[in-house]
């Protein structure tokens, strides 16, 4: 069952690919970061805010860069 107000598509997230690029996340990681954010926000819809998602995005990108 879908949580109330949970995003169902990337376009439903409070951040966009442009927001991530503006934050310095490399273009090569944008799709992976957005998909990971969507997976997170589906189960934690209250985290679907720009501030929270950008914080999470930086952590995700850091993990990707370390691979």
Protein Blocks (a to p, Z undefined) as FASTA:
>chain_A
ZZehiafbfklpmbdfklmmmnopafklmmmmmmmmmmmmmmmmmlmcfklmmmmmmmmm
mmmmmZZ
